[in-house]
Amino acid sequence: MVDYTDPRWNQSDSQNTSPSPNGITTSSAPSAVPAVLQAHAGAAVRSFDRINARCLCTNSGNAYSLTYDVPPVAYEIGEFFSFFVSATNTGAATLNINGMGAKALVVTDGSALKAGDITAGMPVTATYNGTHFRLVSTAGKVLSADGAGSGLDADLLDGQHGAWYQSRANHTGTQDVATITGLQALLDAIVPAATVIYVASAAAPSGYLAANGANVSRTTYSRLFTSIGTTYGAGNGSTTFTLPDLRGVLIRGLDSGRSIDDGRTLGSFQDSMNLAHNHGISDPGHGHSGYTDSQGNHSHSINDPGHVHSAAVAASATVYTGSGFSNPGTRASSSNTGSKTTGITINAGGAHTHNVGIYGATTGISVLNNGGAESRPKNVALLPCIKY
């Protein structure tokens, strides 16, 4: 009996009429080969060709096709198809067999192919699982030589060259977070979206945006949008949302019922205000001058009862009396008069008034001021950033 690769074995049942040594009895004529044996031979060849990459693969971009002489009756769960890849994929791919409908072609863990997972000329095997074709072979993840420079004969392991692994060992390389299962979730838990940091550089670090009130994509920054929504603005209302604007302002903890800063909502802006306080006063002192007005002349009457003085004359004195004198040639040598009150009084002149006025004067008092255009503590300007 010949191998299935012999041209006398055919995928078409009706063509399997060749004489021995196809397994038909020696006395049977080719035209008399029983149909059941023809069908057996056809099924065997069809299975052999599908499993052993004997069908030409074609592609249009990442859409791959296989076309057999006799198409499968249907996509059957567990059926295998092998082929040589016609062109290296650049992303997620599909496989369509005899125009029966394109199905996703995925790697062994069920995830979509990434660029370079299958390369031109590579033999691969896929099996149908009821919804898509899953690669059974280690698509693209094999050792291969990449020529001079690496110092390794075969340094493409798990899609990476030897230098990549050396950088990992030396802690000098970088790696896409998405290639490490569970790492993104771990990083998200350590630094969740909407976390705010301040940096001493002019640009936001990787994974952060400057918190400057800009409108950004709801799709590109979906984790941040899920966290803050439209709290700080709805952007264009459909595809963008607004970042908080932390430029030039200080942060204050949300009161949340503590009653120190009542009435505030998350993200609300509050203008500056000073606590009530006193100011010192400069008072240099001042004086007032005054005046009284004139009310005209008035008079007072005098009460004079009259009075007399007594005189004492020395013994040798000659007292003159009248117009005739005794001893007219003789003079007194001295004389004194006694003291006497006059008894004169000034009578009241009647009641009267005077107007008194006080001249005005400026006080010179001034209230001292200080400060500038805002209230602020000592500070340093840094760039506010938000995790996305």
Buried (B, 14 or more C-beta within 10 A) or exposed (E): EEEBEEEEBBBEBEBBBBEEEBBBEEEBEEEEBEEEBBEBBBBBBBBBBBEBBBBEBBBEEBBBBBEBEBBBEEBEEEBBBBBBBBBBBEEBBBBBBBEEEBBBBBBEEEEEBBEBBBBEEBEBBBBBBEEBBBBBBEBBBBEEEBEEEBEBEEBBBEBBBBBBBBBEEEEEEEEEEEEEEEEEEEBEEEEEBBBEBEBEEEEBEEEBBBBBEEBBEBEEBEEBBEBBEEBBBBBEEEEBBBBBBBEEEEEEEEEEEEEEEEEBEEEEEEEEEEEEEEEEEEEEEEEEEEEEEEEEEEEEEEEEEEEEEEEEEEEEBBEBEEEEEEEEEEEEEEEEEEEEEEEEEEEEEEEEEEEEEEEEEEEEEEEEEEEEEEEEEEEEEEBBBBBB
